[in-house]
Structures are given as structure tokens and as C-alpha cells.
Amino acid sequence: MVVLDLKGLSTIADFFVICSGENRNQIRAIAESIDEYFSKEKIFPIGKEGMESARWVLMDYGDMVVHIFDEETRAFYNLDKFWMDAGRIAVN
């Protein structure tokens, strides 16, 4: 998982969270877990796409966009490289 600091680089969002799942069920489970956690904090996505195919789930929280990929799709789009000028935020 990587968190990219896009402040000053993009008007899309301040942060991208990019992670991967090993299969579609795991990708859906990751997305549902994120949704459940934020919902408890009264934070709701502006939009959510890709749950059906679960190859690339995008969850837009305004200042933060979460991308959950399968490995093949993540490698194809390579957002990590596309945003290589963005700062990386350490995640424990």
C-alpha cells in the first residue's frame, strides 16, 4: 500500500491511497471495510466505482481518493509511477 501526497500537484485530490488485493473477493472486502470504517466516522464517499468487476475499485472521499486494484490492473495503469513526483507517506 502506498499513500501519495498530491498537494500542489493535482486538483483532483490531496491524497491517493493505492493498494492491491489478490482476488476480486478480497478487493471487495477491502473496499467494504474502508466504507464501513469511514461510515462509522460519518465520512461518506462522493462516489464509488468498480465494485461489480472488482478489478479497480475507486472510492472518492473528496480530498482523498482510494484505489484498490488487482495486481494486473495496478501494473497496467501504474499510478505509482505516473505520480512519481508526489511525496510518499509512510504507512505502518
N, CA, C and O atoms as a CHARMM CRD file, in Angstrom:
* protein
*
  368
    1    1 MET  N      0.85200  -1.17300   0.00000 PROA 1      0.00000
    2    1 MET  CA     0.00000   0.00000   0.00000 PROA 1      0.00000
    3    1 MET  C      0.89100   1.22800   0.00000 PROA 1      0.00000
    4    1 MET  O      1.94300   1.25700   0.64000 PROA 1      0.00000
    5    2 VAL  N      0.44800   2.24100  -0.73200 PROA 2      0.00000
    6    2 VAL  CA     1.17700   3.49300  -0.78000 PROA 2      0.00000
    7    2 VAL  C      0.16500   4.63600  -0.63900 PROA 2      0.00000
    8    2 VAL  O     -0.95100   4.56800  -1.15400 PROA 2      0.00000
    9    3 VAL  N      0.58400   5.67500   0.06500 PROA 3      0.00000
   10    3 VAL  CA    -0.21400   6.89600   0.16600 PROA 3      0.00000
   11    3 VAL  C      0.60100   8.00000  -0.49000 PROA 3      0.00000
   12    3 VAL  O      1.72100   8.29700  -0.07400 PROA 3      0.00000
   13    4 LEU  N      0.01800   8.60600  -1.52700 PROA 4      0.00000
   14    4 LEU  CA     0.69100   9.66800  -2.27000 PROA 4      0.00000
   15    4 LEU  C      0.14400  11.01800  -1.83300 PROA 4      0.00000
   16    4 LEU  O     -1.06900  11.20800  -1.75700 PROA 4      0.00000
   17    5 ASP  N      1.03600  11.94700  -1.55000 PROA 5      0.00000
   18    5 ASP  CA     0.67100  13.31300  -1.19700 PROA 5      0.00000
   19    5 ASP  C      0.68000  14.12700  -2.48700 PROA 5      0.00000
   20    5 ASP  O      1.74000  14.43900  -3.02900 PROA 5      0.00000
   21    6 LEU  N     -0.51100  14.46600  -2.97000 PROA 6      0.00000
   22    6 LEU  CA    -0.65600  15.16800  -4.24800 PROA 6      0.00000
   23    6 LEU  C     -0.83700  16.67500  -4.09700 PROA 6      0.00000
   24    6 LEU  O     -1.05100  17.37700  -5.08500 PROA 6      0.00000
   25    7 LYS  N     -0.75300  17.17400  -2.86700 PROA 7      0.00000
   26    7 LYS  CA    -0.95300  18.61300  -2.65300 PROA 7      0.00000
   27    7 LYS  C      0.04300  19.39900  -3.50600 PROA 7      0.00000
   28    7 LYS  O      1.24500  19.13800  -3.46900 PROA 7      0.00000
   29    8 GLY  N     -0.46200  20.35100  -4.26200 PROA 8      0.00000
   30    8 GLY  CA     0.37300  21.16000  -5.13400 PROA 8      0.00000
   31    8 GLY  C      0.63400  20.52700  -6.49300 PROA 8      0.00000
   32    8 GLY  O      1.17200  21.18400  -7.38400 PROA 8      0.00000
   33    9 LEU  N      0.26400  19.26600  -6.66600 PROA 9      0.00000
   34    9 LEU  CA     0.48000  18.57400  -7.93700 PROA 9      0.00000
   35    9 LEU  C     -0.80400  18.34500  -8.71000 PROA 9      0.00000
   36    9 LEU  O     -0.77600  18.16800  -9.92800 PROA 9      0.00000
   37   10 SER  N     -1.93900  18.34700  -8.00300 PROA 10     0.00000
   38   10 SER  CA    -3.19500  17.99100  -8.63300 PROA 10     0.00000
   39   10 SER  C     -4.36500  18.70400  -7.97700 PROA 10     0.00000
   40   10 SER  O     -4.33700  19.00600  -6.78400 PROA 10     0.00000
   41   11 THR  N     -5.38100  18.96500  -8.76100 PROA 11     0.00000
   42   11 THR  CA    -6.62900  19.49300  -8.20700 PROA 11     0.00000
   43   11 THR  C     -7.64200  18.37200  -7.99600 PROA 11     0.00000
   44   11 THR  O     -8.73600  18.61200  -7.48500 PROA 11     0.00000
   45   12 ILE  N     -7.28900  17.16000  -8.38200 PROA 12     0.00000
   46   12 ILE  CA    -8.17400  16.00400  -8.23400 PROA 12     0.00000
   47   12 ILE  C     -8.40000  15.68500  -6.76600 PROA 12     0.00000
   48   12 ILE  O     -9.53700  15.51500  -6.32500 PROA 12     0.00000
   49   13 ALA  N     -7.31300  15.60700  -6.01600 PROA 13     0.00000
   50   13 ALA  CA    -7.37000  15.24600  -4.59900 PROA 13     0.00000
   51   13 ALA  C     -6.04500  15.62700  -3.95800 PROA 13     0.00000
   52   13 ALA  O     -5.05900  15.88800  -4.64700 PROA 13     0.00000
   53   14 ASP  N     -6.03600  15.65500  -2.63600 PROA 14     0.00000
   54   14 ASP  CA    -4.79100  15.90000  -1.90900 PROA 14     0.00000
   55   14 ASP  C     -3.99900  14.61700  -1.70300 PROA 14     0.00000
   56   14 ASP  O     -2.77000  14.63600  -1.62500 PROA 14     0.00000
   57   15 PHE  N     -4.72800  13.48700  -1.61500 PROA 15     0.00000
   58   15 PHE  CA    -4.07200  12.20900  -1.35800 PROA 15     0.00000
   59   15 PHE  C     -4.68700  11.10800  -2.20700 PROA 15     0.00000
   60   15 PHE  O     -5.89700  11.07300  -2.43300 PROA 15     0.00000
   61   16 PHE  N     -3.82200  10.20500  -2.67500 PROA 16     0.00000
   62   16 PHE  CA    -4.24700   8.95300  -3.27900 PROA 16     0.00000
   63   16 PHE  C     -3.77200   7.84200  -2.35900 PROA 16     0.00000
   64   16 PHE  O     -2.61000   7.81600  -1.95200 PROA 16     0.00000
   65   17 VAL  N     -4.65800   6.94100  -2.03900 PROA 17     0.00000
   66   17 VAL  CA    -4.28800   5.70700  -1.35800 PROA 17     0.00000
   67   17 VAL  C     -4.37900   4.62200  -2.41600 PROA 17     0.00000
   68   17 VAL  O     -5.42300   4.45100  -3.04400 PROA 17     0.00000
   69   18 ILE  N     -3.29100   3.88800  -2.61700 PROA 18     0.00000
   70   18 ILE  CA    -3.24300   2.85500  -3.64500 PROA 18     0.00000
   71   18 ILE  C     -2.85800   1.53300  -2.98600 PROA 18     0.00000
   72   18 ILE  O     -1.82500   1.42400  -2.32600 PROA 18     0.00000
   73   19 CYS  N     -3.70800   0.54200  -3.18200 PROA 19     0.00000
   74   19 CYS  CA    -3.40800  -0.78000  -2.64200 PROA 19     0.00000
   75   19 CYS  C     -3.91400  -1.84200  -3.60000 PROA 19     0.00000
   76   19 CYS  O     -4.59300  -1.54000  -4.58200 PROA 19     0.00000
   77   20 SER  N     -3.57600  -3.08500  -3.30400 PROA 20     0.00000
   78   20 SER  CA    -3.94300  -4.19900  -4.16600 PROA 20     0.00000
   79   20 SER  C     -4.56400  -5.32300  -3.35800 PROA 20     0.00000
   80   20 SER  O     -4.31200  -5.47800  -2.16300 PROA 20     0.00000
   81   21 GLY  N     -5.38100  -6.09900  -4.04800 PROA 21     0.00000
   82   21 GLY  CA    -5.91500  -7.32900  -3.49300 PROA 21     0.00000
   83   21 GLY  C     -5.53000  -8.48200  -4.38900 PROA 21     0.00000
   84   21 GLY  O     -5.22000  -8.29300  -5.56600 PROA 21     0.00000
   85   22 GLU  N     -5.55200  -9.66900  -3.83400 PROA 22     0.00000
   86   22 GLU  CA    -5.13100 -10.84900  -4.59500 PROA 22     0.00000
   87   22 GLU  C     -6.21600 -11.40200  -5.49900 PROA 22     0.00000
   88   22 GLU  O     -5.92500 -12.08600  -6.48000 PROA 22     0.00000
   89   23 ASN  N     -7.48400 -11.10400  -5.16800 PROA 23     0.00000
   90   23 ASN  CA    -8.58400 -11.58600  -5.99200 PROA 23     0.00000
   91   23 ASN  C     -9.78400 -10.65300  -5.80200 PROA 23     0.00000
   92   23 ASN  O     -9.76100  -9.76400  -4.95100 PROA 23     0.00000
   93   24 ARG  N    -10.81400 -10.86300  -6.59400 PROA 24     0.00000
   94   24 ARG  CA   -11.96800  -9.95700  -6.57400 PROA 24     0.00000
   95   24 ARG  C    -12.67800  -9.94400  -5.23100 PROA 24     0.00000
   96   24 ARG  O    -13.13200  -8.89300  -4.77900 PROA 24     0.00000
   97   25 ASN  N    -12.77800 -11.09300  -4.59500 PROA 25     0.00000
   98   25 ASN  CA   -13.42600 -11.13000  -3.27600 PROA 25     0.00000
   99   25 ASN  C    -12.64300 -10.31700  -2.25600 PROA 25     0.00000
  100   25 ASN  O    -13.23100  -9.60800  -1.44000 PROA 25     0.00000
  101   26 GLN  N    -11.32900 -10.41700  -2.29900 PROA 26     0.00000
  102   26 GLN  CA   -10.50800  -9.65700  -1.37000 PROA 26     0.00000
  103   26 GLN  C    -10.60100  -8.16000  -1.66400 PROA 26     0.00000
  104   26 GLN  O    -10.66100  -7.35000  -0.73900 PROA 26     0.00000
  105   27 ILE  N    -10.61500  -7.79500  -2.92700 PROA 27     0.00000
  106   27 ILE  CA   -10.73600  -6.38300  -3.30500 PROA 27     0.00000
  107   27 ILE  C    -12.06100  -5.81500  -2.80600 PROA 27     0.00000
  108   27 ILE  O    -12.09700  -4.71300  -2.26000 PROA 27     0.00000
  109   28 ARG  N    -13.13200  -6.55000  -2.98800 PROA 28     0.00000
  110   28 ARG  CA   -14.43800  -6.11300  -2.47200 PROA 28     0.00000
  111   28 ARG  C    -14.40900  -5.99500  -0.95200 PROA 28     0.00000
  112   28 ARG  O    -14.93900  -5.03500  -0.39300 PROA 28     0.00000
  113   29 ALA  N    -13.79400  -6.96300  -0.28500 PROA 29     0.00000
  114   29 ALA  CA   -13.72000  -6.94900   1.17500 PROA 29     0.00000
  115   29 ALA  C    -12.92700  -5.74700   1.67800 PROA 29     0.00000
  116   29 ALA  O    -13.30000  -5.13800   2.68000 PROA 29     0.00000
  117   30 ILE  N    -11.84800  -5.40200   1.00100 PROA 30     0.00000
  118   30 ILE  CA   -11.06400  -4.22400   1.37200 PROA 30     0.00000
  119   30 ILE  C    -11.92400  -2.97300   1.23300 PROA 30     0.00000
  120   30 ILE  O    -11.96400  -2.13800   2.13700 PROA 30     0.00000
  121   31 ALA  N    -12.60600  -2.84600   0.10700 PROA 31     0.00000
  122   31 ALA  CA   -13.46300  -1.67900  -0.13500 PROA 31     0.00000
  123   31 ALA  C    -14.58400  -1.58800   0.89800 PROA 31     0.00000
  124   31 ALA  O    -14.86400  -0.51100   1.42400 PROA 31     0.00000
  125   32 GLU  N    -15.22000  -2.71400   1.18500 PROA 32     0.00000
  126   32 GLU  CA   -16.30900  -2.72200   2.17100 PROA 32     0.00000
  127   32 GLU  C    -15.80000  -2.35800   3.56100 PROA 32     0.00000
  128   32 GLU  O    -16.48700  -1.67200   4.31800 PROA 32     0.00000
  129   33 SER  N    -14.60500  -2.81300   3.89600 PROA 33     0.00000
  130   33 SER  CA   -14.01600  -2.49500   5.19500 PROA 33     0.00000
  131   33 SER  C    -13.71400  -1.00400   5.31900 PROA 33     0.00000
  132   33 SER  O    -13.97800  -0.39700   6.35700 PROA 33     0.00000
  133   34 ILE  N    -13.16400  -0.42000   4.26500 PROA 34     0.00000
  134   34 ILE  CA   -12.89300   1.02100   4.24800 PROA 34     0.00000
  135   34 ILE  C    -14.19700   1.79100   4.38300 PROA 34     0.00000
  136   34 ILE  O    -14.29600   2.72500   5.17800 PROA 34     0.00000
  137   35 ASP  N    -15.19400   1.39600   3.60600 PROA 35     0.00000
  138   35 ASP  CA   -16.50400   2.04300   3.64000 PROA 35     0.00000
  139   35 ASP  C    -17.12200   1.96100   5.04000 PROA 35     0.00000
  140   35 ASP  O    -17.65600   2.94700   5.54800 PROA 35     0.00000
  141   36 GLU  N    -17.04700   0.79500   5.64900 PROA 36     0.00000
  142   36 GLU  CA   -17.60800   0.60100   6.98900 PROA 36     0.00000
  143   36 GLU  C    -16.89400   1.46900   8.02500 PROA 36     0.00000
  144   36 GLU  O    -17.53600   2.09600   8.86800 PROA 36     0.00000
  145   37 TYR  N    -15.55700   1.50100   7.95500 PROA 37     0.00000
  146   37 TYR  CA   -14.78600   2.30500   8.90600 PROA 37     0.00000
  147   37 TYR  C    -15.14300   3.78400   8.79600 PROA 37     0.00000
  148   37 TYR  O    -15.43800   4.43200   9.80000 PROA 37     0.00000
  149   38 PHE  N    -15.11500   4.31400   7.57700 PROA 38     0.00000
  150   38 PHE  CA   -15.41000   5.73300   7.39400 PROA 38     0.00000
  151   38 PHE  C    -16.86100   6.06000   7.71600 PROA 38     0.00000
  152   38 PHE  O    -17.15000   7.13200   8.24800 PROA 38     0.00000
  153   39 SER  N    -17.76600   5.16000   7.40300 PROA 39     0.00000
  154   39 SER  CA   -19.18300   5.39200   7.72000 PROA 39     0.00000
  155   39 SER  C    -19.38400   5.56800   9.21800 PROA 39     0.00000
  156   39 SER  O    -20.17400   6.40900   9.64800 PROA 39     0.00000
  157   40 LYS  N    -18.67400   4.77800  10.01000 PROA 40     0.00000
  158   40 LYS  CA   -18.75600   4.91600  11.47600 PROA 40     0.00000
  159   40 LYS  C    -18.27200   6.28500  11.94000 PROA 40     0.00000
  160   40 LYS  O    -18.71200   6.79500  12.97000 PROA 40     0.00000
  161   41 GLU  N    -17.36200   6.87200  11.16600 PROA 41     0.00000
  162   41 GLU  CA   -16.83500   8.20500  11.47500 PROA 41     0.00000
  163   41 GLU  C    -17.66000   9.31000  10.80100 PROA 41     0.00000
  164   41 GLU  O    -17.28900  10.48300  10.83700 PROA 41     0.00000
  165   42 LYS  N    -18.77700   8.92100  10.19000 PROA 42     0.00000
  166   42 LYS  CA   -19.68100   9.84300   9.48100 PROA 42     0.00000
  167   42 LYS  C    -18.99600  10.48600   8.27300 PROA 42     0.00000
  168   42 LYS  O    -19.25000  11.64300   7.93700 PROA 42     0.00000
  169   43 ILE  N    -18.12700   9.71100   7.63200 PROA 43     0.00000
  170   43 ILE  CA   -17.45100  10.14600   6.40400 PROA 43     0.00000
  171   43 ILE  C    -17.95000   9.23700   5.28500 PROA 43     0.00000
  172   43 ILE  O    -17.80700   8.01600   5.34900 PROA 43     0.00000
  173   44 PHE  N    -18.53100   9.84700   4.27100 PROA 44     0.00000
  174   44 PHE  CA   -19.15200   9.07600   3.19900 PROA 44     0.00000
  175   44 PHE  C    -18.52900   9.44600   1.86200 PROA 44     0.00000
  176   44 PHE  O    -18.18100  10.60600   1.64000 PROA 44     0.00000
  177   45 PRO  N    -18.38500   8.46500   0.96200 PROA 45     0.00000
  178   45 PRO  CA   -17.76300   8.75500  -0.33100 PROA 45     0.00000
  179   45 PRO  C    -18.66400   9.61500  -1.20900 PROA 45     0.00000
  180   45 PRO  O    -19.89000   9.50200  -1.17900 PROA 45     0.00000
  181   46 ILE  N    -18.02500  10.47100  -1.98600 PROA 46     0.00000
  182   46 ILE  CA   -18.73000  11.25300  -3.00200 PROA 46     0.00000
  183   46 ILE  C    -19.15000  10.31200  -4.12500 PROA 46     0.00000
  184   46 ILE  O    -20.21600  10.46700  -4.72200 PROA 46     0.00000
  185   47 GLY  N    -18.29900   9.34600  -4.39600 PROA 47     0.00000
  186   47 GLY  CA   -18.57200   8.37200  -5.43300 PROA 47     0.00000
  187   47 GLY  C    -17.79500   7.10100  -5.18100 PROA 47     0.00000
  188   47 GLY  O    -16.76500   7.10100  -4.50600 PROA 47     0.00000
  189   48 LYS  N    -18.30600   6.01800  -5.73700 PROA 48     0.00000
  190   48 LYS  CA   -17.64600   4.71800  -5.61000 PROA 48     0.00000
  191   48 LYS  C    -17.90900   3.96400  -6.90400 PROA 48     0.00000
  192   48 LYS  O    -19.05300   3.85800  -7.34500 PROA 48     0.00000
  193   49 GLU  N    -16.85100   3.44200  -7.51100 PROA 49     0.00000
  194   49 GLU  CA   -16.97600   2.74100  -8.78300 PROA 49     0.00000
  195   49 GLU  C    -16.17800   1.44800  -8.75900 PROA 49     0.00000
  196   49 GLU  O    -15.18000   1.33200  -8.04700 PROA 49     0.00000
  197   50 GLY  N    -16.62700   0.48700  -9.53900 PROA 50     0.00000
  198   50 GLY  CA   -15.85100  -0.71300  -9.78700 PROA 50     0.00000
  199   50 GLY  C    -16.13200  -1.89400  -8.88200 PROA 50     0.00000
  200   50 GLY  O    -15.45100  -2.91400  -8.98600 PROA 50     0.00000
  201   51 MET  N    -17.11200  -1.79200  -7.99900 PROA 51     0.00000
  202   51 MET  CA   -17.38100  -2.90200  -7.07500 PROA 51     0.00000
  203   51 MET  C    -17.83000  -4.15700  -7.81200 PROA 51     0.00000
  204   51 MET  O    -17.52500  -5.27000  -7.38300 PROA 51     0.00000
  205   52 GLU  N    -18.54800  -3.98900  -8.91000 PROA 52     0.00000
  206   52 GLU  CA   -19.06400  -5.15300  -9.62700 PROA 52     0.00000
  207   52 GLU  C    -17.93900  -5.99700 -10.21900 PROA 52     0.00000
  208   52 GLU  O    -17.87500  -7.20400  -9.98700 PROA 52     0.00000
  209   53 SER  N    -17.06100  -5.36600 -10.97500 PROA 53     0.00000
  210   53 SER  CA   -15.96800  -6.11800 -11.59900 PROA 53     0.00000
  211   53 SER  C    -14.82800  -6.37000 -10.62000 PROA 53     0.00000
  212   53 SER  O    -14.12500  -7.37500 -10.72100 PROA 53     0.00000
  213   54 ALA  N    -14.65000  -5.45400  -9.67300 PROA 54     0.00000
  214   54 ALA  CA   -13.62600  -5.55700  -8.61600 PROA 54     0.00000
  215   54 ALA  C    -12.22200  -5.79200  -9.16200 PROA 54     0.00000
  216   54 ALA  O    -11.43100  -6.53000  -8.57500 PROA 54     0.00000
  217   55 ARG  N    -11.92400  -5.16000 -10.28700 PROA 55     0.00000
  218   55 ARG  CA   -10.54100  -5.15900 -10.79100 PROA 55     0.00000
  219   55 ARG  C     -9.85500  -3.85600 -10.38700 PROA 55     0.00000
  220   55 ARG  O     -8.64700  -3.82400 -10.15300 PROA 55     0.00000
  221   56 TRP  N    -10.64100  -2.78800 -10.31100 PROA 56     0.00000
  222   56 TRP  CA   -10.16100  -1.48800  -9.85700 PROA 56     0.00000
  223   56 TRP  C    -11.34400  -0.79600  -9.18800 PROA 56     0.00000
  224   56 TRP  O    -12.25500  -0.31400  -9.86100 PROA 56     0.00000
  225   57 VAL  N    -11.32300  -0.75300  -7.87600 PROA 57     0.00000
  226   57 VAL  CA   -12.36200  -0.05900  -7.12900 PROA 57     0.00000
  227   57 VAL  C    -11.81900   1.31900  -6.78000 PROA 57     0.00000
  228   57 VAL  O    -10.71900   1.44700  -6.24200 PROA 57     0.00000
  229   58 LEU  N    -12.59300   2.33700  -7.08900 PROA 58     0.00000
  230   58 LEU  CA   -12.22600   3.72100  -6.80500 PROA 58     0.00000
  231   58 LEU  C    -13.24600   4.27400  -5.82400 PROA 58     0.00000
  232   58 LEU  O    -14.45200   4.20700  -6.06100 PROA 58     0.00000
  233   59 MET  N    -12.75300   4.82100  -4.72200 PROA 59     0.00000
  234   59 MET  CA   -13.61600   5.40400  -3.70400 PROA 59     0.00000
  235   59 MET  C    -13.17900   6.86000  -3.51700 PROA 59     0.00000
  236   59 MET  O    -12.06600   7.12400  -3.06100 PROA 59     0.00000
  237   60 ASP  N    -14.04800   7.78700  -3.86500 PROA 60     0.00000
  238   60 ASP  CA   -13.71800   9.21200  -3.84300 PROA 60     0.00000
  239   60 ASP  C    -14.27600   9.85100  -2.57800 PROA 60     0.00000
  240   60 ASP  O    -15.48900   9.94800  -2.39700 PROA 60     0.00000
  241   61 TYR  N    -13.37600  10.28300  -1.71100 PROA 61     0.00000
  242   61 TYR  CA   -13.76100  10.96300  -0.47700 PROA 61     0.00000
  243   61 TYR  C    -13.43100  12.45600  -0.53500 PROA 61     0.00000
  244   61 TYR  O    -13.26700  13.09800   0.50300 PROA 61     0.00000
  245   62 GLY  N    -13.33500  12.99700  -1.72500 PROA 62     0.00000
  246   62 GLY  CA   -13.05300  14.42200  -1.88200 PROA 62     0.00000
  247   62 GLY  C    -11.56300  14.68500  -1.88100 PROA 62     0.00000
  248   62 GLY  O    -10.91500  14.61600  -2.92500 PROA 62     0.00000
  249   63 ASP  N    -11.01300  14.98600  -0.71300 PROA 63     0.00000
  250   63 ASP  CA    -9.57700  15.25300  -0.60100 PROA 63     0.00000
  251   63 ASP  C     -8.73400  13.99400  -0.72200 PROA 63     0.00000
  252   63 ASP  O     -7.52900  14.06700  -0.96300 PROA 63     0.00000
  253   64 MET  N     -9.36800  12.83800  -0.55500 PROA 64     0.00000
  254   64 MET  CA    -8.65700  11.57100  -0.62900 PROA 64     0.00000
  255   64 MET  C     -9.40200  10.62900  -1.57300 PROA 64     0.00000
  256   64 MET  O    -10.62100  10.47600  -1.48700 PROA 64     0.00000
  257   65 VAL  N     -8.64600  10.00200  -2.47500 PROA 65     0.00000
  258   65 VAL  CA    -9.20900   9.00300  -3.37100 PROA 65     0.00000
  259   65 VAL  C     -8.49200   7.68200  -3.10000 PROA 65     0.00000
  260   65 VAL  O     -7.26300   7.61700  -3.10800 PROA 65     0.00000
  261   66 VAL  N     -9.27100   6.64300  -2.86200 PROA 66     0.00000
  262   66 VAL  CA    -8.73300   5.31600  -2.59000 PROA 66     0.00000
  263   66 VAL  C     -8.86700   4.47600  -3.86200 PROA 66     0.00000
  264   66 VAL  O     -9.94200   4.38700  -4.45500 PROA 66     0.00000
  265   67 HSD  N     -7.75500   3.86500  -4.26600 PROA 67     0.00000
  266   67 HSD  CA    -7.71400   2.97700  -5.43000 PROA 67     0.00000
  267   67 HSD  C     -7.35300   1.58600  -4.92900 PROA 67     0.00000
  268   67 HSD  O     -6.31500   1.39900  -4.29400 PROA 67     0.00000
  269   68 ILE  N     -8.20400   0.61700  -5.21200 PROA 68     0.00000
  270   68 ILE  CA    -7.93500  -0.77000  -4.83000 PROA 68     0.00000
  271   68 ILE  C     -7.90100  -1.58200  -6.12700 PROA 68     0.00000
  272   68 ILE  O     -8.91700  -1.72100  -6.80900 PROA 68     0.00000
  273   69 PHE  N     -6.74000  -2.10800  -6.45200 PROA 69     0.00000
  274   69 PHE  CA    -6.51200  -2.78600  -7.72500 PROA 69     0.00000
  275   69 PHE  C     -6.29800  -4.28100  -7.54700 PROA 69     0.00000
  276   69 PHE  O     -5.92000  -4.74200  -6.47000 PROA 69     0.00000
  277   70 ASP  N     -6.54600  -5.04100  -8.62700 PROA 70     0.00000
  278   70 ASP  CA    -5.92200  -6.35300  -8.72100 PROA 70     0.00000
  279   70 ASP  C     -4.51900  -6.09300  -9.26700 PROA 70     0.00000
  280   70 ASP  O     -4.26000  -5.03200  -9.83300 PROA 70     0.00000
  281   71 GLU  N     -3.63000  -7.04300  -9.10100 PROA 71     0.00000
  282   71 GLU  CA    -2.21700  -6.81700  -9.45600 PROA 71     0.00000
  283   71 GLU  C     -2.02600  -6.46100 -10.93100 PROA 71     0.00000
  284   71 GLU  O     -1.24300  -5.56800 -11.25400 PROA 71     0.00000
  285   72 GLU  N     -2.73300  -7.14900 -11.82600 PROA 72     0.00000
  286   72 GLU  CA    -2.58900  -6.90600 -13.26000 PROA 72     0.00000
  287   72 GLU  C     -3.01800  -5.48600 -13.63800 PROA 72     0.00000
  288   72 GLU  O     -2.32800  -4.81200 -14.40300 PROA 72     0.00000
  289   73 THR  N     -4.14000  -5.04000 -13.11300 PROA 73     0.00000
  290   73 THR  CA    -4.64600  -3.70400 -13.42600 PROA 73     0.00000
  291   73 THR  C     -3.75400  -2.63500 -12.81500 PROA 73     0.00000
  292   73 THR  O     -3.50900  -1.59800 -13.43100 PROA 73     0.00000
  293   74 ARG  N     -3.26700  -2.88600 -11.60100 PROA 74     0.00000
  294   74 ARG  CA    -2.35600  -1.92300 -10.96600 PROA 74     0.00000
  295   74 ARG  C     -1.08500  -1.76400 -11.78900 PROA 74     0.00000
  296   74 ARG  O     -0.60300  -0.64900 -11.98600 PROA 74     0.00000
  297   75 ALA  N     -0.54900  -2.86400 -12.26300 PROA 75     0.00000
  298   75 ALA  CA     0.67000  -2.79800 -13.09000 PROA 75     0.00000
  299   75 ALA  C      0.40600  -2.08400 -14.40900 PROA 75     0.00000
  300   75 ALA  O      1.25500  -1.32900 -14.88300 PROA 75     0.00000
  301   76 PHE  N     -0.75800  -2.31300 -15.00700 PROA 76     0.00000
  302   76 PHE  CA    -1.08800  -1.68600 -16.28800 PROA 76     0.00000
  303   76 PHE  C     -1.18900  -0.16800 -16.15600 PROA 76     0.00000
  304   76 PHE  O     -0.59400   0.55900 -16.95200 PROA 76     0.00000
  305   77 TYR  N     -1.92700   0.31400 -15.17500 PROA 77     0.00000
  306   77 TYR  CA    -2.13100   1.76400 -15.01800 PROA 77     0.00000
  307   77 TYR  C     -0.96800   2.44800 -14.30000 PROA 77     0.00000
  308   77 TYR  O     -0.71600   3.63300 -14.51900 PROA 77     0.00000
  309   78 ASN  N     -0.27600   1.72800 -13.46500 PROA 78     0.00000
  310   78 ASN  CA     0.95300   2.18500 -12.80700 PROA 78     0.00000
  311   78 ASN  C      0.84800   3.60700 -12.24800 PROA 78     0.00000
  312   78 ASN  O      1.68300   4.46200 -12.54200 PROA 78     0.00000
  313   79 LEU  N     -0.18200   3.84500 -11.44500 PROA 79     0.00000
  314   79 LEU  CA    -0.36300   5.17200 -10.84600 PROA 79     0.00000
  315   79 LEU  C      0.81800   5.56900  -9.98000 PROA 79     0.00000
  316   79 LEU  O      1.13900   6.75300  -9.86900 PROA 79     0.00000
  317   80 ASP  N      1.46500   4.59400  -9.36900 PROA 80     0.00000
  318   80 ASP  CA     2.64100   4.88200  -8.55100 PROA 80     0.00000
  319   80 ASP  C      3.70400   5.61500  -9.38000 PROA 80     0.00000
  320   80 ASP  O      4.30700   6.58100  -8.91200 PROA 80     0.00000
  321   81 LYS  N      3.92600   5.14500 -10.61400 PROA 81     0.00000
  322   81 LYS  CA     4.92200   5.76900 -11.49100 PROA 81     0.00000
  323   81 LYS  C      4.38700   7.06900 -12.09300 PROA 81     0.00000
  324   81 LYS  O      5.11700   8.05300 -12.20500 PROA 81     0.00000
  325   82 PHE  N      3.10300   7.06600 -12.48100 PROA 82     0.00000
  326   82 PHE  CA     2.50200   8.26600 -13.07500 PROA 82     0.00000
  327   82 PHE  C      2.62900   9.45600 -12.12900 PROA 82     0.00000
  328   82 PHE  O      2.89100  10.57500 -12.56900 PROA 82     0.00000
  329   83 TRP  N      2.44700   9.22100 -10.84100 PROA 83     0.00000
  330   83 TRP  CA     2.54700  10.27400  -9.82600 PROA 83     0.00000
  331   83 TRP  C      3.88400  10.19500  -9.08200 PROA 83     0.00000
  332   83 TRP  O      3.93200  10.42900  -7.87500 PROA 83     0.00000
  333   84 MET  N      4.96300   9.86900  -9.78800 PROA 84     0.00000
  334   84 MET  CA     6.25800   9.68500  -9.13200 PROA 84     0.00000
  335   84 MET  C      6.80100  10.95400  -8.48800 PROA 84     0.00000
  336   84 MET  O      7.69400  10.86900  -7.64500 PROA 84     0.00000
  337   85 ASP  N      6.29100  12.13400  -8.85700 PROA 85     0.00000
  338   85 ASP  CA     6.73500  13.36600  -8.21400 PROA 85     0.00000
  339   85 ASP  C      6.02400  13.62500  -6.88700 PROA 85     0.00000
  340   85 ASP  O      6.39300  14.53900  -6.14900 PROA 85     0.00000
  341   86 ALA  N      5.02200  12.83400  -6.59300 PROA 86     0.00000
  342   86 ALA  CA     4.27600  13.00000  -5.34200 PROA 86     0.00000
  343   86 ALA  C      5.08100  12.45300  -4.18100 PROA 86     0.00000
  344   86 ALA  O      5.83700  11.49100  -4.31900 PROA 86     0.00000
  345   87 GLY  N      4.90200  13.09100  -3.03100 PROA 87     0.00000
  346   87 GLY  CA     5.53100  12.58700  -1.82200 PROA 87     0.00000
  347   87 GLY  C      4.85100  11.29500  -1.38700 PROA 87     0.00000
  348   87 GLY  O      3.66700  11.08300  -1.64800 PROA 87     0.00000
  349   88 ARG  N      5.60200  10.45200  -0.73400 PROA 88     0.00000
  350   88 ARG  CA     5.08000   9.20400  -0.18600 PROA 88     0.00000
  351   88 ARG  C      4.92500   9.36700   1.32500 PROA 88     0.00000
  352   88 ARG  O      5.81400   9.88200   2.00400 PROA 88     0.00000
  353   89 ILE  N      3.79000   8.92100   1.83100 PROA 89     0.00000
  354   89 ILE  CA     3.53900   8.97600   3.26500 PROA 89     0.00000
  355   89 ILE  C      3.66700   7.55800   3.80700 PROA 89     0.00000
  356   89 ILE  O      3.01000   6.63800   3.32000 PROA 89     0.00000
  357   90 ALA  N      4.50600   7.39000   4.80700 PROA 90     0.00000
  358   90 ALA  CA     4.73100   6.06800   5.37900 PROA 90     0.00000
  359   90 ALA  C      3.46000   5.55400   6.05000 PROA 90     0.00000
  360   90 ALA  O      2.76100   6.28900   6.74600 PROA 90     0.00000
  361   91 VAL  N      3.18300   4.27600   5.82300 PROA 91     0.00000
  362   91 VAL  CA     2.02700   3.61600   6.41500 PROA 91     0.00000
  363   91 VAL  C      2.53800   2.40600   7.19300 PROA 91     0.00000
  364   91 VAL  O      3.26800   1.57100   6.65900 PROA 91     0.00000
  365   92 ASN  N      2.14800   2.32800   8.43800 PROA 92     0.00000
  366   92 ASN  CA     2.58800   1.18400   9.25900 PROA 92     0.00000
  367   92 ASN  C      1.59000   0.07800   9.23100 PROA 92     0.00000
  368   92 ASN  O      1.79800  -0.95700   9.86300 PROA 92     0.00000
